[in-house]
Structures are given as structure tokens and as C-alpha cells.
Amino acid sequence: MVIAIFGPTASGKTAVAEAVAGHVGGEVVSCDSMQAYRGLPILTCQPGRPTRLVGIWPLDHDGSVGEYAGLAHAAIDELLADGRTPIVAGGTGLYLRAALVELGLPSAPPPGARARWEEIYDRDSEEAHRRLEALDPQAAAVVHANDRRRVVRALELAEAGESLVPADDRLWAGETRHPTLLVGLEVPKEELLRRIERRTAAMFEAGVQEEVRAALAGPVSITARKALGLDEVAALPRDEAEAAIVIRTRRYAAYQRKWMRRIPGLVIVNADRPADEVAHEIQQMARAREQLPARRAV
């Protein structure tokens, strides 16, 4: 069985996943798109312990969900073949999905399409989103107008007769590659904000400004540049950067909470307590699930 742990940033996924791995004799496989890069361990809150698919790409590499999916499938299959439990943990929803299912990835856009839609978006982002609503209402419903990359990609696909939101979303249908226990970590909003504030302050105490300065001295891909807080740390004085990162992280956490609740069959677990207690509850659920008649993931 695979155990998948999702939750908003600062909900304690890393500590819980590591504790679960210790309880069940498993290993953690990261599904965090930014932790896949090496060179920004403080900014991306990389775990202190060795974790699969953390720090696998240099900062000048344009990583993709398709590339990640192949690596995640190989890691999960290897662990299962060795009789160990993969604990897939992270806060990037698409990477979680990529790790658990066989993705039917959409085709590449025709030449020039991306530049044309980027020009339209840069001229008027709201108009670009309205065009997306007309071409693909389902995609428009899940892609925020401020998300330039995804709005442009959704428009490319819609123009080609495809959709950013597959008609057969196999994660929601429960057809994972292996039997999977999906767990969502829930922390009260007030406590989550306190954790975000503490973690952000700790990043600066740990030297995130020096880390970002060193990273930006070399080439950084467009994908790696999306690391939350990179631009703020690089451009703003410490106090302003810290405040801006807290605001952005809080908004991202709210988005993750909404995304989490769209997953049918996901079991919500109270994570406002010690990680070992949460891990013990997840372990008990996994044991009970394994005693049920064999079936595809819940």
C-alpha cells in the first residue's frame, strides 16, 4: 500500500511523513515541485533527512510534471518491490496526482501559440481569463486569473480542442496505480498562520537572504524562479520581504486547503498535535485498510 499525505504549507507534512515512515518501515517520496530543486533548501523548506526526489534538479533545469511522474513512479515501485511502504508527501497538488496515477499528459502547443497567448494575457489578464471561460469553462473555474502560466497553458489547450481539466480525472475516480490511503492534514487557520509566521522568521534567521543571493548568481530556470518568496527575498529589505512572504504563503495555504477538499475519499486528520500522534493514527488507518478485501485505492 502507498500512503499519501497532503495538506497546506506549514501543516506539518514533513514531520508527519517521517514519523509514519518510522512506524511502518517506509520511506518518504516528496511531491513538492520546488523541493525538487537543489540550491534553495532554506527557501523551499527541504527536509533535513534524506528524502526521495528532493534536490534532484539543478536550478537551471526546467522541470516538468511529466518528468517528475516518471521519477516518482520508479521510486514508488522500487520501494514496494523491496517490501517497504512509500509515503508520498508534499503540497503540490499536481505532483501528488502525478505520483499516484498514470497521467494522460496533453500535447505540446503549436508553434507560436504560447507567445501569442502570453501577449494577450500581458495586455489584459482579465480579458484572457474571460476568453478561457468562453473556450473552456471547466478550466476557467479551477485556474485563477492571476495565474499567468496556467491561464496561458489552458488557452493553448482549449484552442487545440483539449482541456487543462481532463474529462476522466483518474485521481478523483480513485484509479491510482497502487492501493493508496490518501490523508489530508487539517490545522485551524489561526494556528496555521502562526506556524507560517514562525517558519518565515526562522528562514531569515537561517540565512535565506544569503542563500537566494548565491542562487541568483548563477542561471535559474523559469520553473525554479517560481519558488515562493524568491523574488521577495531578492528585491526587498528583510522586514518587507518577511511580511510579503507571510501574505503570499497564507494565500497559497488557502488554495491548498480548497484543493485538498476536492479529493474524494481523502481522510481528514487533525494535525494540530504532535507529529508522532498524527503518524500513529495514520498507521492505524493503513493497517485497517490493508485488512479489507483487496481493491483499488479509496
Backbone as numpy.savetxt, mean C-alpha at the origin, in Angstrom:
# Nx Ny Nz CAx CAy CAz Cx Cy Cz
-1.80 -21.61 4.56 -2.63 -20.41 4.56 -1.76 -19.16 4.56
-2.24 -18.12 3.86 -1.61 -16.81 3.87 -2.39 -15.93 4.85
-1.68 -15.14 5.63 -2.32 -14.15 6.50 -1.98 -12.78 5.93
-3.00 -11.98 5.64 -2.80 -10.64 5.09 -3.26 -9.61 6.10
-2.42 -8.64 6.39 -2.73 -7.61 7.38 -2.67 -6.25 6.71
-3.80 -5.56 6.73 -3.91 -4.23 6.12 -4.41 -3.26 7.18
-4.17 -1.99 6.96 -4.67 -0.98 7.88 -4.09 0.36 7.52
-4.63 1.43 8.11 -4.10 2.76 7.83 -2.69 2.92 8.37
-1.97 3.87 7.82 -0.62 4.15 8.28 -0.64 4.48 9.77
0.35 3.99 10.49 0.49 4.18 11.94 -0.46 3.33 12.77
-1.11 2.36 12.13 -2.02 1.48 12.88 -1.27 0.32 13.54
0.03 0.20 13.27 0.83 -0.83 13.91 1.00 -2.10 13.10
0.86 -2.01 11.79 0.93 -3.21 10.94 2.26 -3.94 11.08
3.36 -3.19 11.08 4.67 -3.83 11.12 4.85 -4.63 12.40
4.55 -4.01 13.53 4.74 -4.70 14.82 3.83 -5.91 14.93
2.59 -5.77 14.49 1.64 -6.88 14.56 2.09 -8.01 13.63
2.48 -7.66 12.40 2.91 -8.70 11.44 4.12 -9.46 11.96
5.08 -8.74 12.53 6.27 -9.41 13.07 5.90 -10.32 14.23
4.96 -9.87 15.07 4.53 -10.71 16.19 3.79 -11.95 15.70
2.94 -11.78 14.68 2.24 -12.94 14.10 3.26 -13.93 13.53
4.25 -13.42 12.82 5.28 -14.29 12.25 5.96 -15.11 13.34
6.22 -14.47 14.48 6.84 -15.18 15.58 5.93 -16.25 16.16
4.63 -15.97 16.21 3.66 -16.93 16.77 3.48 -18.15 15.88
3.41 -17.93 14.56 3.02 -19.02 13.66 4.19 -19.62 12.89
5.39 -19.11 13.11 6.53 -19.62 12.37 6.49 -19.19 10.92
6.31 -17.91 10.71 6.20 -17.40 9.34 7.19 -16.30 9.06
6.96 -15.60 7.98 7.84 -14.51 7.56 6.99 -13.43 6.92
7.38 -12.17 7.16 6.60 -11.04 6.65 7.00 -10.71 5.22
5.99 -10.50 4.38 6.18 -10.05 3.00 5.53 -8.68 2.89
6.31 -7.66 2.62 5.78 -6.29 2.58 4.93 -6.05 1.34
3.83 -5.33 1.54 3.06 -4.84 0.38 2.94 -3.31 0.49
4.07 -2.68 0.69 4.16 -1.22 0.76 4.99 -0.74 -0.43
4.38 0.04 -1.29 5.03 0.43 -2.54 6.28 1.26 -2.33
6.32 2.08 -1.29 7.49 2.93 -1.06 8.58 2.23 -0.26
8.21 1.29 0.59 9.22 0.53 1.31 10.01 -0.38 0.39
9.52 -0.59 -0.81 10.26 -1.40 -1.78 11.55 -0.72 -2.21
11.66 0.60 -1.98 12.86 1.34 -2.37 13.86 1.39 -1.22
15.13 1.29 -1.57 16.18 1.49 -0.57 16.73 2.91 -0.70
17.17 3.45 0.41 17.71 4.81 0.39 16.88 5.78 1.21
15.64 5.38 1.58 14.78 6.25 2.39 14.13 5.45 3.53
14.94 4.74 4.31 14.35 3.89 5.35 13.61 4.66 6.43
14.08 5.86 6.78 13.40 6.64 7.83 12.09 7.20 7.28
12.17 7.83 6.12 10.98 8.46 5.54 9.87 7.45 5.27
10.23 6.26 4.80 9.22 5.26 4.45 8.92 4.29 5.59
9.49 4.58 6.77 9.20 3.77 7.98 9.47 2.28 7.77
10.63 1.98 7.21 10.96 0.59 6.95 11.20 -0.16 8.26
10.78 -1.42 8.31 10.96 -2.21 9.53 12.43 -2.44 9.84
12.73 -2.58 11.14 14.10 -2.82 11.53 14.56 -4.23 11.25
13.63 -5.17 11.22 13.99 -6.56 10.97 13.96 -6.86 9.46
14.75 -7.83 9.01 14.71 -8.21 7.59 13.29 -8.62 7.18
12.82 -8.03 6.10 11.46 -8.28 5.62 11.48 -8.44 4.12
10.78 -9.42 3.64 10.77 -9.65 2.19 10.18 -8.45 1.45
10.81 -8.12 0.32 10.38 -7.07 -0.61 10.47 -5.67 -0.01
11.35 -5.49 0.98 11.69 -4.16 1.49 13.10 -3.83 1.00
13.27 -2.63 0.44 14.58 -2.19 -0.03 15.11 -2.98 -1.20
14.23 -3.38 -2.11 14.66 -4.22 -3.24 15.01 -3.42 -4.48
14.55 -2.15 -4.55 14.78 -1.34 -5.74 15.61 -0.11 -5.40
16.54 0.29 -6.28 17.24 1.56 -6.09 16.28 2.72 -6.37
16.64 3.90 -5.89 15.74 5.04 -6.02 15.53 5.50 -7.46
16.42 5.12 -8.36 16.25 5.54 -9.76 15.41 4.54 -10.56
14.89 3.52 -9.89 14.11 2.49 -10.57 12.62 2.87 -10.57
11.99 2.73 -11.73 10.54 2.96 -11.82 9.82 1.65 -11.57
9.54 1.36 -10.33 8.85 0.12 -9.97 7.40 0.16 -10.42
6.84 -1.01 -10.64 5.45 -1.10 -11.06 4.74 -2.20 -10.29
3.42 -2.14 -10.27 2.66 -3.16 -9.56 2.83 -4.52 -10.24
2.99 -4.52 -11.56 3.19 -5.79 -12.26 4.50 -6.45 -11.86
5.57 -5.65 -11.76 6.86 -6.18 -11.34 6.77 -6.69 -9.90
6.13 -5.90 -9.05 5.98 -6.30 -7.65 5.19 -7.61 -7.54
4.12 -7.74 -8.33 3.27 -8.93 -8.23 4.08 -10.21 -8.44
4.94 -10.21 -9.45 5.75 -11.39 -9.71 6.67 -11.73 -8.55
7.26 -10.70 -7.94 8.15 -10.91 -6.81 7.38 -11.40 -5.59
6.20 -10.82 -5.37 5.40 -11.22 -4.21 4.90 -12.65 -4.35
4.44 -13.02 -5.53 3.97 -14.39 -5.75 5.10 -15.39 -5.50
6.29 -15.06 -5.98 7.43 -15.96 -5.80 7.78 -16.12 -4.32
7.75 -15.00 -3.58 8.08 -15.05 -2.16 7.05 -15.85 -1.38
5.77 -15.62 -1.67 4.70 -16.34 -0.97 4.76 -17.83 -1.28
4.92 -18.15 -2.54 4.97 -19.57 -2.94 6.16 -20.28 -2.31
7.29 -19.59 -2.23 8.49 -20.19 -1.62 8.26 -20.48 -0.14
7.66 -19.54 0.56 7.40 -19.74 1.99 6.43 -20.89 2.21
5.38 -20.96 1.42 4.41 -22.04 1.57 5.05 -23.39 1.26
5.89 -23.43 0.24 6.56 -24.68 -0.10 7.49 -25.15 1.01
8.03 -24.18 1.79 8.90 -24.51 2.91 8.13 -24.80 4.19
6.79 -24.78 4.12 5.98 -25.04 5.29 5.89 -23.87 6.25
6.16 -22.66 5.75 6.10 -21.46 6.58 4.91 -20.61 6.16
4.43 -19.77 7.06 3.26 -18.95 6.79 3.68 -17.57 6.28
3.25 -17.17 5.09 3.51 -15.81 4.63 2.56 -14.84 5.33
3.09 -13.78 5.89 2.26 -12.72 6.46 2.44 -11.50 5.58
1.47 -11.25 4.72 1.54 -10.13 3.78 1.02 -8.89 4.52
1.86 -7.88 4.66 1.47 -6.72 5.47 1.92 -5.43 4.83
1.05 -4.44 4.87 1.39 -3.13 4.33 0.14 -2.30 4.12
0.36 -1.07 3.67 -0.75 -0.15 3.53 -1.03 0.31 2.12
-0.38 -0.31 1.11 -0.66 0.04 -0.29 -1.68 -0.95 -0.82
-2.92 -0.49 -0.97 -4.01 -1.39 -1.32 -3.78 -2.18 -2.59
-3.28 -1.52 -3.64 -3.08 -2.20 -4.91 -1.98 -3.25 -4.79
-0.97 -2.98 -3.99 0.10 -3.96 -3.79 -0.39 -5.15 -2.97
-1.27 -4.90 -2.02 -1.90 -6.00 -1.29 -2.65 -6.90 -2.27
-3.44 -6.30 -3.10 -4.22 -7.04 -4.09 -3.29 -7.81 -5.03
-2.21 -7.15 -5.46 -1.27 -7.79 -6.38 -0.60 -8.99 -5.75
-0.34 -8.92 -4.45 0.32 -10.04 -3.78 -0.61 -11.24 -3.64
-1.91 -11.00 -3.57 -2.85 -12.08 -3.23 -3.54 -12.72 -4.42
-3.64 -12.01 -5.55 -4.40 -12.54 -6.68 -3.54 -12.53 -7.95
-4.09 -13.13 -8.98 -3.49 -13.03 -10.32 -4.09 -11.80 -10.98
-3.31 -10.76 -11.12 -3.83 -9.52 -11.69 -3.96 -9.64 -13.21
-5.08 -9.19 -13.73 -5.22 -9.03 -15.17 -4.87 -7.59 -15.50
-3.58 -7.31 -15.71 -3.13 -5.93 -15.88 -3.57 -5.36 -17.22
-4.03 -4.11 -17.23 -4.45 -3.48 -18.49 -3.27 -3.23 -19.41
-3.59 -3.01 -20.67 -2.55 -2.82 -21.68 -1.91 -1.44 -21.57
-0.76 -1.29 -22.21 -0.07 -0.01 -22.24 -0.84 0.96 -23.14
-0.77 2.27 -22.86 -1.50 3.25 -23.68 -0.86 3.41 -25.05
-1.62 3.84 -26.06 -1.03 4.11 -27.37 -0.07 5.28 -27.29
0.87 5.38 -28.23 1.86 6.47 -28.20 1.18 7.84 -28.18
1.66 8.70 -27.28 1.15 10.07 -27.21 -0.06 10.26 -26.34
-0.75 9.18 -25.98 -1.99 9.32 -25.20 -1.71 9.90 -23.81
-0.67 9.39 -23.17 -0.39 9.86 -21.80 -0.05 11.34 -21.78
0.81 11.79 -22.71 1.19 13.20 -22.74 -0.02 14.09 -23.01
-0.92 13.63 -23.87 -2.11 14.42 -24.18 -3.02 14.57 -22.96
-3.26 13.45 -22.25 -4.12 13.51 -21.06 -3.45 14.28 -19.93
-2.12 14.19 -19.82 -1.42 14.96 -18.80 -1.56 16.45 -19.07
-1.50 16.83 -20.33 -1.66 18.25 -20.68 -3.07 18.73 -20.32
-4.07 17.90 -20.61 -5.45 18.24 -20.27 -5.61 18.35 -18.76
-5.03 17.40 -18.03 -5.14 17.44 -16.57 -4.45 18.67 -15.99
-3.25 18.98 -16.48 -2.49 20.12 -15.96 -3.18 21.45 -16.27
-3.95 21.46 -17.33 -4.68 22.68 -17.68 -5.88 22.87 -16.76
-6.57 21.76 -16.43 -7.77 21.86 -15.58 -8.06 20.46 -15.02
-7.62 20.21 -13.80 -7.77 18.87 -13.21 -9.24 18.49 -13.02
-10.07 19.47 -12.67 -11.49 19.17 -12.47 -12.16 18.79 -13.79
-11.79 19.46 -14.85 -12.34 19.13 -16.17 -11.90 17.73 -16.58
-10.63 17.40 -16.30 -10.14 16.05 -16.62 -10.94 15.00 -15.87
-11.24 15.29 -14.62 -12.01 14.31 -13.83 -13.44 14.22 -14.35
-14.00 15.33 -14.80 -15.36 15.29 -15.38 -15.37 14.45 -16.66
-14.32 14.55 -17.44 -14.22 13.70 -18.65 -14.17 12.22 -18.25
-13.44 11.95 -17.18 -13.37 10.57 -16.70 -14.75 10.09 -16.24
-15.49 10.94 -15.57 -16.85 10.58 -15.15 -17.72 10.21 -16.34
-17.54 10.93 -17.44 -18.34 10.65 -18.64 -17.90 9.36 -19.32
-16.59 9.10 -19.31 -16.06 7.93 -20.01 -16.11 6.65 -19.17
-15.86 6.78 -17.87 -15.79 5.61 -16.99 -16.24 6.02 -15.58
-17.56 6.04 -15.34 -18.07 6.48 -14.04 -17.53 5.66 -12.87
-17.32 4.35 -13.07 -16.82 3.52 -11.98 -15.41 3.93 -11.56
-14.56 4.20 -12.54 -13.21 4.63 -12.23 -13.23 6.00 -11.56
-14.07 6.90 -12.06 -14.15 8.24 -11.49 -14.59 8.20 -10.03
-15.39 7.20 -9.68 -15.91 7.09 -8.32 -14.82 6.71 -7.32
-13.76 6.05 -7.80 -12.71 5.58 -6.87 -11.40 6.35 -7.02
-11.30 7.24 -8.00 -10.07 8.00 -8.21 -10.36 9.47 -7.90
-9.62 10.03 -6.95 -9.83 11.42 -6.56 -9.31 12.35 -7.65
-9.98 13.48 -7.81 -9.59 14.44 -8.85 -8.17 14.96 -8.65
-7.66 14.96 -7.42 -6.30 15.46 -7.16 -5.21 14.43 -7.44
-5.62 13.21 -7.74 -4.64 12.15 -7.99 -4.28 12.15 -9.48
-3.31 12.97 -9.84 -2.97 13.19 -11.24 -2.63 11.89 -11.96
-1.76 11.10 -11.35 -1.29 9.89 -12.02 -2.44 8.94 -12.34
-3.33 8.71 -11.37 -4.40 7.74 -11.58 -5.51 8.30 -12.48
-5.78 9.60 -12.41 -6.77 10.19 -13.32 -6.29 10.04 -14.76
-5.02 10.36 -14.99 -4.46 10.24 -16.34 -4.50 8.79 -16.81
-4.11 7.87 -15.95 -4.11 6.45 -16.34 -5.53 5.97 -16.63
-6.49 6.40 -15.80 -7.88 5.99 -16.01 -8.41 6.54 -17.33
-8.03 7.74 -17.69 -8.46 8.32 -18.96 -7.84 7.58 -20.15
-6.56 7.23 -20.02 -5.90 6.44 -21.07 -6.68 5.15 -21.32
-6.99 4.46 -20.24 -7.67 3.18 -20.37 -9.08 3.34 -20.91
-9.79 4.34 -20.40 -11.16 4.56 -20.85 -11.20 4.85 -22.34
-10.25 5.62 -22.82 -10.18 5.94 -24.24 -9.93 4.69 -25.08
-9.20 3.72 -24.48 -8.89 2.48 -25.18 -9.96 1.41 -24.98
-11.05 1.77 -24.30 -12.14 0.81 -24.08 -11.92 -0.10 -22.89
-10.94 0.22 -22.02 -10.69 -0.56 -20.81 -11.02 0.28 -19.59
-10.82 -0.29 -18.41 -11.14 0.44 -17.19 -10.09 0.20 -16.13
-9.84 1.24 -15.34 -8.96 1.11 -14.19 -9.59 0.21 -13.14
-10.91 0.10 -13.14 -11.64 -0.75 -12.21 -12.13 -1.96 -12.98
-11.49 -3.12 -12.83 -11.89 -4.30 -13.60 -13.32 -4.73 -13.29
-14.02 -5.23 -14.31 -15.38 -5.74 -14.09 -15.35 -6.94 -13.16
-14.31 -7.76 -13.29 -14.15 -8.94 -12.44 -13.02 -8.67 -11.47
-13.34 -7.99 -10.36 -12.33 -7.67 -9.36 -12.15 -8.88 -8.47
-11.15 -9.69 -8.79 -11.07 -11.00 -8.17 -10.72 -10.97 -6.69
-10.11 -9.90 -6.21 -9.89 -9.83 -4.77 -11.21 -9.73 -4.05
-12.11 -8.89 -4.56 -13.40 -8.72 -3.88 -14.23 -10.00 -4.01
-14.03 -10.77 -5.07 -14.77 -12.03 -5.23 -14.19 -13.13 -4.35
-13.07 -12.89 -3.72 -12.49 -13.86 -2.82 -11.59 -14.89 -3.47
-11.30 -14.74 -4.75 -10.51 -15.75 -5.46 -9.01 -15.43 -5.35
-8.47 -15.57 -4.17 -7.05 -15.37 -3.98 -6.29 -16.60 -4.46
-5.00 -16.44 -4.68 -4.17 -17.54 -5.19 -4.08 -18.69 -4.17
-4.12 -18.36 -2.90 -4.05 -19.34 -1.83 -5.11 -19.00 -0.79
-5.56 -19.96 0.00 -6.47 -19.63 1.11 -5.85 -18.52 1.96
-6.64 -17.49 2.23 -6.09 -16.29 2.87 -7.02 -15.77 3.96
-6.44 -15.46 5.10 -7.15 -14.74 6.15 -6.80 -13.27 6.01
-7.82 -12.45 5.71 -7.62 -11.01 5.53 -8.02 -10.28 6.81
-7.09 -9.53 7.37 -7.32 -8.83 8.63 -7.09 -7.33 8.43
-8.01 -6.53 8.96 -7.85 -5.08 8.93 -7.67 -4.55 10.34
-6.65 -3.72 10.54 -6.38 -3.16 11.86 -7.13 -1.85 12.04
-7.85 -1.75 13.13 -8.66 -0.57 13.42 -8.14 0.11 14.67
-7.88 1.42 14.54 -7.44 2.23 15.68 -8.32 3.48 15.70
-8.82 3.90 16.89 -9.64 5.12 16.96 -8.93 6.31 16.33
-9.69 7.18 15.67 -9.10 8.28 14.92 -8.20 9.16 15.77
-8.62 9.44 17.00 -7.83 10.31 17.86 -6.48 9.67 18.19
-6.48 8.37 18.48 -5.24 7.67 18.78 -4.37 7.58 17.53
-4.99 7.36 16.37 -4.22 7.27 15.13 -3.51 8.59 14.86
-4.20 9.72 15.10 -3.58 11.02 14.90 -2.40 11.20 15.85
-2.55 10.79 17.10 -1.44 10.89 18.05 -0.24 10.07 17.58
-0.52 8.87 17.07 0.56 8.03 16.58 1.26 8.67 15.38
0.47 9.25 14.47 1.04 9.91 13.30 1.94 11.06 13.73
1.48 11.84 14.69 2.27 12.98 15.17 3.56 12.51 15.83
3.47 11.48 16.67 4.67 10.96 17.34 5.65 10.39 16.33
5.12 9.63 15.36 6.00 9.00 14.38 6.69 10.04 13.51
5.97 11.08 13.12 6.56 12.13 12.29 7.67 12.86 13.04
7.42 13.18 14.30 8.45 13.83 15.11 9.68 12.93 15.24
9.45 11.64 15.43 10.56 10.69 15.57 11.38 10.61 14.29
10.74 10.76 13.12 11.46 10.73 11.85 12.49 11.85 11.79
12.10 13.03 12.24 13.02 14.16 12.21 14.14 13.99 13.23
13.79 13.45 14.39 14.82 13.18 15.40 15.83 12.14 14.89
15.35 11.23 14.05 16.22 10.16 13.53 17.08 10.60 12.35
16.84 11.83 11.85 17.68 12.35 10.77 17.09 12.25 9.37
15.75 12.38 9.26 15.13 12.24 7.94 15.57 13.34 6.98
15.90 14.53 7.51 16.32 15.61 6.62 17.64 15.27 5.92
18.57 14.72 6.68 19.85 14.32 6.10 19.65 13.17 5.11
18.75 12.26 5.46 18.46 11.12 4.58 17.91 11.60 3.24
16.96 12.51 3.26 16.35 13.02 2.04 17.38 13.80 1.22
18.19 14.58 1.90 19.23 15.35 1.21 20.18 14.41 0.45
20.57 13.35 1.09 21.47 12.38 0.45 20.79 11.67 -0.71
19.51 11.34 -0.54 18.77 10.64 -1.59 18.63 11.51 -2.83
18.34 12.78 -2.63 18.11 13.67 -3.76 19.40 14.13 -4.43
20.53 13.77 -3.85 21.81 14.07 -4.50 22.04 13.18 -5.71
21.30 12.09 -5.79 21.39 11.18 -6.92 20.08 11.11 -7.68
20.00 10.29 -8.72 18.77 10.19 -9.50 17.65 9.51 -8.71
16.46 10.04 -8.84 15.27 9.49 -8.17 14.17 9.36 -9.22
13.60 8.18 -9.36 12.58 7.95 -10.37 11.29 8.69 -10.03
10.44 8.82 -11.04 9.13 9.46 -10.83 8.34 8.69 -9.78
8.42 7.38 -9.83 7.67 6.56 -8.87 8.20 6.76 -7.46
9.50 6.72 -7.27 10.07 6.88 -5.93 9.82 8.27 -5.37
9.68 9.25 -6.24 9.44 10.62 -5.79 8.05 10.77 -5.14
7.20 9.76 -5.28 5.88 9.83 -4.67 5.90 9.49 -3.18
7.06 9.18 -2.64 7.16 8.87 -1.21 6.59 10.02 -0.39
5.65 9.70 0.46 4.96 10.73 1.24 5.96 11.47 2.12
5.99 12.79 1.98 6.86 13.62 2.80 8.17 14.01 2.14
8.50 13.39 1.01 9.79 13.68 0.36 9.89 15.15 -0.02
8.88 15.67 -0.69 8.93 17.07 -1.14 8.91 18.03 0.04
8.12 17.71 1.06 8.03 18.59 2.23 9.36 18.68 2.96
10.01 17.54 3.18 11.30 17.53 3.88 12.35 18.28 3.06
12.30 18.11 1.74 13.30 18.73 0.87 13.14 20.24 0.78
11.90 20.74 0.85 11.66 22.14 0.51 11.34 23.05 1.69
10.94 22.48 2.83 10.43 23.31 3.92 11.32 23.26 5.15
11.29 24.32 5.97 11.96 24.25 7.28 11.36 23.13 8.11
12.11 22.66 9.09 11.69 21.47 9.85 10.28 21.58 10.41
9.94 22.66 11.11 8.63 22.76 11.74 7.51 22.72 10.70
7.71 23.44 9.60 6.69 23.47 8.55 6.58 22.11 7.87
7.72 21.48 7.63 7.70 20.17 6.99 7.00 19.15 7.87
7.28 19.18 9.16 6.66 18.23 10.09 5.14 18.40 10.10
4.69 19.66 10.17 3.24 19.93 10.19 2.59 19.49 8.89
3.26 19.74 7.76 2.69 19.38 6.46 2.61 17.87 6.30
3.61 17.15 6.80 3.60 15.69 6.69 2.49 15.11 7.55
2.28 15.65 8.73 1.19 15.17 9.59 -0.15 15.31 8.87
-0.37 16.45 8.23 -1.64 16.69 7.53 -1.80 15.70 6.38
-0.76 15.54 5.57 -0.83 14.61 4.43 -1.02 13.17 4.90
-0.32 12.80 5.95 -0.41 11.42 6.45 -1.80 11.16 7.01
-2.36 12.14 7.68 -3.72 11.98 8.22 -4.72 11.77 7.09
-4.57 12.52 6.00 -5.47 12.35 4.86 -5.29 10.98 4.21
-4.04 10.55 4.12 -3.77 9.24 3.53 -4.36 8.13 4.38
-4.26 8.27 5.69 -4.83 7.27 6.60 -6.35 7.18 6.42
-7.00 8.33 6.24 -8.46 8.33 6.03 -8.81 7.59 4.75
-8.00 7.79 3.70 -8.22 7.09 2.43 -8.03 5.59 2.63
-7.00 5.20 3.38 -6.76 3.78 3.60 -7.90 3.13 4.39
-8.45 3.84 5.35 -9.57 3.30 6.14 -10.77 3.03 5.24
-11.04 3.94 4.32 -12.16 3.74 3.39 -11.88 2.55 2.48
-10.66 2.47 1.98 -10.29 1.36 1.08 -10.44 0.04 1.80
-10.00 0.00 3.05 -10.02 -1.23 3.83 -11.44 -1.78 3.94
-12.39 -0.89 4.12 -13.77 -1.33 4.36 -14.47 -1.77 3.08
-13.79 -1.67 1.95 -14.37 -2.15 0.69 -14.07 -3.62 0.45
-13.29 -4.25 1.31 -12.86 -5.62 1.08 -13.82 -6.59 1.76
-14.68 -7.27 1.01 -15.58 -8.25 1.63 -14.80 -9.37 2.30
-15.28 -9.80 3.44 -14.64 -10.90 4.13 -13.50 -10.49 5.02
-13.10 -9.23 4.97 -12.02 -8.76 5.82 -12.50 -8.69 7.26
-11.70 -9.20 8.18 -12.04 -9.22 9.60 -11.37 -8.03 10.28
-12.17 -7.15 10.88 -11.64 -6.00 11.57 -11.18 -6.40 12.97
-9.98 -6.00 13.34 -9.41 -6.32 14.64 -9.02 -5.02 15.34
-9.36 -4.90 16.60 -8.98 -3.73 17.38 -7.47 -3.73 17.60
-6.79 -2.70 17.10 -5.33 -2.64 17.21 -4.88 -1.59 18.22
-5.80 -1.09 19.03 -5.46 -0.11 20.06 -5.06 -0.83 21.35
-4.06 -1.66 21.25 -3.55 -2.46 22.37 -2.21 -3.02 21.96
-1.50 -3.69 22.86 -0.16 -4.19 22.50 -0.19 -5.11 21.29
0.86 -5.01 20.48 0.93 -5.78 19.23 0.84 -7.27 19.48
1.40 -7.75 20.58 1.38 -9.18 20.84 -0.04 -9.69 21.10
-0.86 -8.85 21.74 -2.26 -9.23 21.96 -3.01 -9.33 20.63
-2.77 -8.36 19.76 -3.42 -8.37 18.44 -2.95 -9.59 17.66
-1.66 -9.87 17.72 -1.10 -11.01 16.99 -1.70 -12.32 17.50
-1.88 -12.43 18.80 -2.45 -13.66 19.37 -3.87 -13.87 18.84
-4.66 -12.80 18.77 -6.03 -12.93 18.25 -6.02 -13.36 16.79
-5.11 -12.80 16.00 -5.02 -13.18 14.59 -4.59 -14.64 14.47
-3.66 -15.06 15.30 -3.22 -16.45 15.28 -4.39 -17.39 15.59
-5.20 -17.04 16.56 -6.35 -17.87 16.91 -7.35 -17.95 15.75
-7.57 -16.85 15.08 -8.47 -16.84 13.93 -7.92 -17.73 12.81
-6.62 -17.65 12.59 -6.01 -18.47 11.53 -6.15 -19.95 11.85
-5.94 -20.31 13.10 -6.08 -21.71 13.50 -7.51 -22.20 13.29
-8.48 -21.36 13.69 -9.88 -21.76 13.51 -10.22 -21.89 12.04
-9.68 -21.01 11.21 -9.95 -21.04 9.77 -9.38 -22.29 9.14
-8.21 -22.70 9.58 -7.58 -23.88 9.00 -8.31 -25.17 9.36
-9.11 -25.14 10.43 -9.86 -26.33 10.84 -11.17 -26.49 10.08
-11.56 -25.42 9.34 -12.78 -25.50 8.54 -12.51 -26.33 7.28
-13.55 -26.82 6.60 -13.35 -27.54 5.34 -12.59 -26.67 4.35
-11.73 -27.30 3.57 -10.91 -26.56 2.61 -11.77 -25.81 1.63
-11.39 -24.53 1.36 -12.11 -23.71 0.39 -11.20 -22.57 -0.04
-11.64 -21.83 -1.00 -10.87 -20.69 -1.43 -10.93 -19.63 -0.34
-10.13 -18.57 -0.49 -10.00 -17.59 0.59 -11.33 -16.96 0.94
-11.44 -16.50 2.18 -12.68 -15.89 2.67 -12.77 -14.45 2.22
